[in-house]
Amino acid sequence: MPGPLPPDTPSPAEQETGLTSSLPPVRELQAAARRAWPELRARKFEVHDGGWANLVLEADGRAIFRFPRRREVAAGLGFEVRALGLLARHLSLPVPRPTRLATLDRAAGWPFIAYPKLPGEPLSSIESLGPKGAHRLESAVETLLRELAAIPPRSLLRFGATRGDPRSWAERFRRLEVRFARHGASLTPPALRRAIADEFERFRSALSGGRYRAVATHRDLGPDHILWDSRAGRPTGVIDWEDLCLGDPAFDLTGLRPVGPTRFDRWVRQRRAPADSTFDERLRFYRRIAPIHGVIHAAETGDHRWLRRFLPLLRANLLE
């Protein structure tokens, strides 16, 4: 289990958004990494600073250290470590296997994890797979989706996963809508705000008619988090499982069309239960509303690079 979370009282903004105060300077994070894994003898660190959930240090191309930026991510590290062990037993593609769970001194016990780096590069950085590589990738993703759906929900619930039945799932998206209203709406034009409200209303109606069995859900499955070995021409792993939960079987298809354009419709048919008449409508909602997370993140952090990237996508999805 991770060490205790910082005992200081969060500010109102932190309580509302889940954001923490700034992490210590990178040099202090590097020192903490070396203390946590001294036998690694790390010499060179590369900073991966673009994620909303974590700051990542890569040590000598051999190890990954992940430092949570948000209280909710920090609080979930214990669950993630246990769940990754479960996933490793059920999935054919490798997942990270944490070997260190440590805490920062300055941040009063703020936890972080470390694990050996999986080989390969994010699929999003690969220019071309070739026909044989594309076939291997689509077969691997199809197997991954099938294996995730086969994980017994009770196993994840025992580790502390949230339930993913329609009622629980509706509450998750109600919180997302409230979060947007508080922290993202002011950055969007009125016509787009109305379109977003209409989209959530249609989704609630579709979800109320959903008939599905909740399955293990990555919640950000796509080219950024599937690793590929160009030399071997095969996928080598799936990373970034901090949002793992039980959820709607339609959800993990949200970002997979670019990964498997020739098999995507087949994946939809495999995941859609015979009695689930609103599956396609829910999948459409997830795909159309996805950029809202970037807009919310821009509002919460003041980093308008995210806004410049995601607001046009949200506008194109809902207004064009």
N, C-alpha and C positions, 0 to 999 in steps of 0.2 A: 504493500500500500504506500502511496506517496506520503511525504511528510505533511505536517499541518499547513494549511493555507495562511497567508498573512493575517495576523490578528488585528491589524489596524482597521478602523471603521472606514468603509469605502465612502467616497463622496457621493452626493445624490446622483451625479452624472454616471459614476461608476456603477452604482446600484441599478440604475435604469438601463444602461447599455451593456453591462458585463465587462467593460473595458478595464484594464488595470492601469496603474501608473506605469511610466516608462520602465522597461527593463534596464538593468545596469548596463554600462558601456560594454561594447563587444569584448574589450580586453579582459574585463572581469568575467564575462561568460566563458571566454577561453580558459581562464584560470580555473573556473569551476569545473569545466569539462576535463581538464587535466587531472584535477583532484579526484573526480569521480571515476576516471578510467586511467590510472597512472601507467599500467603495463602497456597501454596502447602507444605510449611515447609519442604523442602527436606533436608534429613540428609545424605544419601549415594548416590554417583554417580558411575555408571559403565561406562567406556569409550568403545565405539565401534569405532575403529580407522582404519578399514580396507577398507573403501569405497573410491573410487576415487573422489566422488562429495562432500561428507559431512563428518565432524566429528560429531559423535552422542554421547550424554550423556543420559543415562537412569537414572532417579531419583527415588530411592526407589522402583523400579519395577512398578511404576505407571505412569510415564510421560516420554516423549521423547523430547529432545532438539536437533535440527539439526542446525549445523553451516556450511555454505557453504565454500568449499575450493577454488572454482573457481568463477571468475567474472560472467561467463554466468549463473551459478547456482544461485548466489546471485541476479542477475538482474531478474531472472525468478520467484523469490519467490512470488511476488504479483500475477502473473498469476496462480501459483500452488495453492495458497490459494483459489482463486476464483473458479478454476477448480475443486478442491476437493469438494467444496460445490455442484457443478453441478453433479459430479460423485455420490455423496451420494444420490442424488434424482433419479438417473437412475439405480444404481447397487444394486443387492440383497446382495452381500458380502460387509461388512463394509470396509470403507477406513478411513485413519487418518482424524481427524477434528481439524485443528489448532485453538487453543484458545488464543495464544499469538504470536504477531509479534513484535519483539523488535530489538534493535541495540546494537552493542558493542561500548563502549566508546573509547577504545584505537585505534580501527581500523576505526575511523572517520565515524561512522554510518554504519558499515558493518552489514547487517541484519541477523537475525536468527528467527526460528519459534519453537513453542512448542505445544504439543498436548497430550491428555491422551493416554497411551499405549494401543493398541489393545491386547486382550488376545490371547494366543497361542504362538507357536514357529515356526520358519521357517520350511517349509516342508522338506528342505534339511537336517535338523537335526533329522528327525523322522526316526527310523529304519524300522518300518513296520506299514502299515495301516490296514492290514487284508482285506479280500474280501469286507466286507460291507463298510469299510472306503474308499477303492479304488473306489467303485461305487459312494459313496457320493461325493468324490472329483471330479471325472470325470463329474458327473452331474452338480456340481457347476461351474466348469471351462467352460463347454459347455454353461451354462446360462450366465456366465460372457462375453464370446466372443460374444454371441448374443446381450447382452445388450449394450456392447461397440459399436457394429456396428449400433445400433439403435439410438445412441445419434445424434441429428441434428448437422451436421458440423458447421452450422452458429452460434450455441451456443458457441462452442469453439473458432471460429474465432472472435466473439464479445469480448471474453476475451483476445485475442491476440495470439491464437495458430497459428503456421505456417501451410500453406497449404500443402496438401499431394498428390496433383495430380502428375502424372508421371514426368512432367517437374520440379516441385518443389522438388520432391523426388530425381530426378537425381542430382540436384544441391547439396542436402544434402550429397550424397555419393561422389560427386566430391570433396567436401571439406574434406571428410574423407580420400580420396585417396591422396590429397595434404598434409594433416596432416601427414599421414604415410610416404610419401616421405621425408618430412622435419624432422620428429622426430622419425621414427621407422625403416626406411629402413637400416640405418647404423648398426642395430643390427641383421639383417637377412642375411643369406647367399645368394649369387647371384641366385642360382636355385630357391629359395623360392621367391625372389623378382620378378623374371620373372613369376612365377606361379601366384603371386598376381596380377601383371599387366594384365595377360591374363584373370584372373577371373573377374576383374573390366570391362575389355573390353566386355566380354560375357554378363555381367550384363547390361551394357548400351544398348546393342543390344536387350536384352530381355525386358528391361523396355520400350524401345521405341515402342515395340509391345504390351505393357500391356494395358488392357482395364478393369479398375476397378474404383469403387467409393471409395474415401478416407474415412477412418473410424478413430475413436478415438483409439489411439495406445499407449500402456503403454511403449513400447520399451525395456523393460527388464523383461518381464513376464516369470516367471519360479519358480522353487522350493525355491529359496532364498527369494522370495518376496510374496509367498502365505503362510499365517499363518494357523497352525493346532492345534486344541485342542485334545490331545491324550485321555484325560479322557472322553470327550464327543464324540470323534470319528468323528469330522467334521471340515471343514475349518472355520476360524473365521475372515478372512480379507485379503486384498491385500494392500501392502505398497510400498513405494518408487516410487511415481508418478512424480518425478521432470522432467522426460524426456517426459511426456505426449505430444502428438502432433497428428495431422491428418496425416495418412500415408497409405501405402500399406497394405491391409487386410491380405496379406501373412506374414507380418513381425512378428506379435505377436505369430505366431505358432513356431517361431524359437526355443525356449527353452521348448516347451510343450510336446514333445514326451515322456520324462520320467514321466511326470505328468499323461498323459492319453494314455498309449500305446495301449489299446484296442479300444479307440475311436478316435485316432489321424487321421486316414484316413477319418473318418466321418467328423471331424472338417475341414479338407482340402476341402472336397466336399461342405460343407456348405458355406465356405468362398470364394470359387472359382466361379467367375461370368461365365455364359455360354460362353460369347464371349472372356474371358480372357485366351488366348492360352499359355501365358508364365508364368502363376502363379506358376507352379511347378518348373520351372527353376529359378525363383526369390527366392523362398523359399529355394531351394538348395544353392544358393549363400549366403543368409543370414546365414544359418547354417554353411557353410564352412568357411566363412570369420569372424565369430563372435570373435575368439580369437585375431584378430588384435587390438582390443581395449586395451587388456592387454599389448600387445607389445608397443603400442603407449604410454600408461600410464607409462610403465617402462622407456621409453626414456625421457619423459617429466619430470619425478620426480627423475630419477636416482635410483629408487627402483627396483633392479634387482630380487627381489622375484617374482614380477609380470612376468618378462621375463622368469624365470625358470618354471613358471607355464603355461604360455600361448604360448610361442614359440614352444614347442613340440606339443601342440594341433594344432597349425596352420600348422606345418610341416606335421603332420599326416593327416589333412584334405585335403591338397593340393598336397602332394608329394607321399603319400603312398597308 
